[in-house]
Amino acid sequence: MSSEASSISLRLKKIPEHLKIFIVYSDEDIIVIRKPSLLRSVRGVANHPDVKKKDKENSKQLLENQEEEQDQKEEDEEGQQSAASSSNLIPVIISMQDAWVHAIRFYRKNRNAINASLNSCLLENNFDNVKEVGLLKRHALDMIINLASKTDETLGSISRRGTAFKKYVLRNRKTLLPCFLVKKKETKKCEKNIHHHAPKRKREDTADRKTCDKNDKLMDEITEIVFKILSTKTREIYSQATEYSSTTDEESADGQLNLLTKVSGDESITKLYGTLVPSNHETSIYVVHRLDCETSGIMVFARTTAAASFLSKAWRDRDRIVKKYIARVKHWPSFEDKGETSGSIHLAMGPMDNERIKWEIKDERIGGKSCETKWKVLQAGKTNEFVTLELIPVTGRTHQLRVHCAAIGSGIIGDSLYGENPVKLNDKTYYFEKPSQTLKLHAESLSFPHPSSNVVQTFICDSHWIDE
């Protein structure tokens, strides 16, 4: 065994037992594992509970210091500072969404930085019409300034996804581009009178239509430019902020698999992690789906690009994908009050407006997405201290099972995000007690078509707490 392999084996052996993955099945196309609770599914930004709160406080303080220094530089240098100088202080970033918020805040009171970013972006697009460039730059400048002037709570609700960002701009165009809309009102008559003109006004109607189309196109171009600028700044901030805070391979399921592929012939490792069939193709690990860090259970990873493409499409199209979870709750009113042993939950969900990491029940008319969860009672505690459920998510929204359980029951035991909220149903208020150390949510089985045979395979792994 080489010195590198020996070093990797030692790293794998040092991982605590309760954080080790275990290989349930493997072949040349896929690897199926059992992921323990409190282990991340994929590598990313380090986010330990004991420093998270401190990191967020540091982020806020750093940004305040950054803005103060920026104001001082504007006074001392009469606005001649470079855009790059204000990026020296990089706040601690917890997620890409945090970086997106900080990217918008970066341009607050920083007109020179906006101009520098606009010049760079417009130069890349190779606009030939000088007049058009000036118009785009002026309106894009206004949009960025108006975005950056919003409160921090509002910034957290602005999506960093292209389509959703465009919709946000359209909904808020009166505040983001008021000057642009004043000029556009002059052509509004085309929308009101377009069908009421006499035949002799046909030419005027056509001209009005063209003007409206031109304004819509201009609005799209402005939005696209602003989105490109903010996305570029987001990646820059995220990259610099996470350079020294990324998780190690030991801290995630795909990271441990990455290490295991390099020592697959080590018998001592096989005893700890299960058998990994050697691959004759690639040594890469491809993420197909994820489980929350606190959720334990079955996961599948692809080993080739072809397998990854096949499985990703199956997940996207919900093609014969069946996931079954085991959850334990303190109360389940449908069972305890009505005697129902199975049913379905149909409650639309969406991200919270002021806290993007959490989701909530939200009407589809205000941005919620349709969600369905099937449930069945498996076990009730002898002294009614808990109810064990089988949960099947028909849709796959973020935190869907946790939010649905909290909405109609008392939340899943051990859920630090949603489990402690009191829920009132049938004139009864159920209070969930202090969460235990482990989230009682386990991905017990997973069915999916195999990339090579297209035949559905089912993999099962039991939870360690199910018999407690």
SULTALIN-V9318 format. One record per residue. N is the residue number from 1. D_FIRST is the distance of its C-alpha to the first C-alpha in Angstrom with 2 decimals. Layout:
BEGIN
((N/D_FIRST) (N/D_FIRST))
END
This chain:
BEGIN
((1/0.00) (2/3.81) (3/6.63) (4/8.18) (5/6.13) (6/6.43) (7/9.91) (8/10.74) (9/10.00) (10/12.21) (11/14.73) (12/15.09) (13/15.67) (14/18.27) (15/20.34) (16/23.52) (17/23.98) (18/27.09) (19/25.41) (20/22.44) (21/22.94) (22/22.63) (23/22.15) (24/25.35) (25/24.93) (26/22.95) (27/23.45) (28/23.10) (29/25.90) (30/25.77) (31/23.96) (32/26.28) (33/25.46) (34/27.36) (35/27.76) (36/28.89) (37/31.91) (38/31.65) (39/28.55) (40/29.26) (41/28.88) (42/27.78) (43/26.77) (44/29.79) (45/31.83) (46/31.19) (47/34.13) (48/34.07) (49/37.30) (50/38.02) (51/38.16) (52/39.50) (53/43.14) (54/42.76) (55/41.06) (56/43.97) (57/46.45) (58/44.74) (59/44.81) (60/48.54) (61/49.27) (62/47.37) (63/49.28) (64/52.56) (65/51.81) (66/50.85) (67/54.16) (68/56.15) (69/54.63) (70/55.29) (71/58.93) (72/59.33) (73/57.98) (74/60.41) (75/63.24) (76/62.20) (77/61.33) (78/63.86) (79/61.33) (80/59.68) (81/56.18) (82/53.33) (83/51.47) (84/48.18) (85/49.36) (86/49.46) (87/45.83) (88/44.59) (89/44.69) (90/42.27) (91/42.65) (92/39.87) (93/39.24) (94/38.37) (95/38.50) (96/39.47) (97/42.95) (98/43.24) (99/42.42) (100/45.11) (101/47.67) (102/46.83) (103/47.14) (104/50.68) (105/51.52) (106/50.32) (107/53.38) (108/55.80) (109/58.44) (110/56.48) (111/58.59) (112/57.25) (113/53.68) (114/55.01) (115/56.83) (116/53.80) (117/51.66) (118/54.53) (119/55.04) (120/51.39) (121/51.37) (122/54.72) (123/53.71) (124/50.73) (125/53.14) (126/55.44) (127/58.77) (128/61.66) (129/64.51) (130/65.00) (131/67.27) (132/64.72) (133/61.99) (134/64.30) (135/65.14) (136/61.53) (137/60.57) (138/63.50) (139/62.86) (140/59.06) (141/59.72) (142/62.07) (143/59.59) (144/56.76) (145/59.21) (146/60.54) (147/57.08) (148/55.94) (149/59.16) (150/58.40) (151/57.40) (152/53.79) (153/54.31) (154/55.49) (155/52.63) (156/50.18) (157/51.87) (158/51.69) (159/49.12) (160/46.60) (161/46.58) (162/48.71) (163/51.07) (164/51.58) (165/52.20) (166/54.83) (167/56.54) (168/56.54) (169/58.24) (170/60.83) (171/61.64) (172/62.05) (173/63.51) (174/66.73) (175/64.99) (176/62.29) (177/64.62) (178/68.20) (179/69.55) (180/68.16) (181/69.76) (182/73.17) (183/73.31) (184/72.03) (185/74.93) (186/77.29) (187/75.87) (188/75.70) (189/79.02) (190/77.30) (191/75.59) (192/78.88) (193/81.37) (194/79.37) (195/81.09) (196/84.58) (197/85.67) (198/88.45) (199/87.66) (200/88.88) (201/86.02) (202/83.35) (203/82.34) (204/81.99) (205/79.87) (206/77.50) (207/77.25) (208/76.51) (209/73.75) (210/72.16) (211/72.40) (212/70.74) (213/67.94) (214/67.47) (215/67.24) (216/64.70) (217/62.59) (218/62.89) (219/61.82) (220/58.69) (221/57.86) (222/58.36) (223/56.13) (224/53.38) (225/53.51) (226/53.37) (227/50.46) (228/48.48) (229/49.22) (230/48.22) (231/45.03) (232/44.00) (233/44.74) (234/42.90) (235/39.65) (236/40.14) (237/40.75) (238/37.94) (239/35.41) (240/36.58) (241/36.94) (242/33.49) (243/31.59) (244/30.67) (245/30.99) (246/28.62) (247/26.60) (248/22.87) (249/20.56) (250/20.63) (251/24.41) (252/24.86) (253/24.12) (254/23.18) (255/21.04) (256/19.00) (257/18.77) (258/17.61) (259/14.62) (260/14.03) (261/14.10) (262/10.92) (263/8.94) (264/11.39) (265/9.50) (266/8.66) (267/11.76) (268/12.45) (269/12.89) (270/14.94) (271/17.25) (272/18.02) (273/18.39) (274/19.24) (275/18.06) (276/17.30) (277/18.22) (278/16.24) (279/18.71) (280/19.77) (281/21.78) (282/20.85) (283/18.20) (284/21.05) (285/22.66) (286/26.46) (287/28.75) (288/31.65) (289/33.39) (290/33.09) (291/34.00) (292/35.54) (293/33.28) (294/35.32) (295/35.34) (296/32.86) (297/32.27) (298/31.12) (299/29.80) (300/28.72) (301/26.62) (302/26.67) (303/23.76) (304/25.97) (305/28.98) (306/31.23) (307/30.28) (308/30.71) (309/34.10) (310/35.23) (311/34.42) (312/35.83) (313/39.03) (314/39.21) (315/38.98) (316/41.49) (317/43.93) (318/43.32) (319/42.82) (320/42.33) (321/40.26) (322/41.06) (323/39.64) (324/40.76) (325/40.46) (326/41.47) (327/43.32) (328/45.33) (329/48.46) (330/51.17) (331/54.01) (332/54.63) (333/58.35) (334/58.49) (335/57.55) (336/59.25) (337/62.45) (338/62.89) (339/61.07) (340/59.00) (341/55.71) (342/54.38) (343/55.12) (344/54.00) (345/53.85) (346/55.16) (347/54.94) (348/54.18) (349/51.77) (350/51.06) (351/49.41) (352/51.40) (353/53.47) (354/52.53) (355/48.98) (356/46.77) (357/43.90) (358/46.32) (359/48.24) (360/51.64) (361/54.19) (362/56.00) (363/58.75) (364/57.89) (365/60.95) (366/59.37) (367/55.87) (368/54.43) (369/52.32) (370/53.10) (371/50.82) (372/50.87) (373/49.14) (374/49.89) (375/49.87) (376/50.44) (377/50.94) (378/48.54) (379/49.46) (380/51.88) (381/51.50) (382/53.91) (383/55.61) (384/55.22) (385/52.64) (386/50.45) (387/50.25) (388/47.10) (389/47.14) (390/45.43) (391/45.33) (392/44.93) (393/44.97) (394/46.89) (395/46.34) (396/43.27) (397/44.60) (398/42.84) (399/43.20) (400/45.58) (401/45.18) (402/45.41) (403/48.49) (404/50.23) (405/49.79) (406/51.10) (407/54.00) (408/55.38) (409/54.01) (410/52.77) (411/49.31) (412/45.97) (413/45.23) (414/42.86) (415/43.61) (416/43.96) (417/45.20) (418/47.85) (419/48.19) (420/50.57) (421/53.34) (422/56.48) (423/57.61) (424/61.24) (425/62.11) (426/65.34) (427/66.81) (428/63.97) (429/61.52) (430/58.11) (431/56.25) (432/52.53) (433/51.43) (434/48.71) (435/45.37) (436/42.85) (437/39.30) (438/37.90) (439/39.42) (440/40.58) (441/39.63) (442/36.99) (443/36.14) (444/36.48) (445/36.37) (446/35.79) (447/37.22) (448/36.66) (449/36.83) (450/33.57) (451/32.95) (452/32.73) (453/35.46) (454/37.63) (455/38.07) (456/38.15) (457/35.41) (458/35.68) (459/32.96) (460/33.90) (461/32.45) (462/34.65) (463/35.25) (464/34.64) (465/38.14) (466/40.19) (467/41.36) (468/42.16))
END
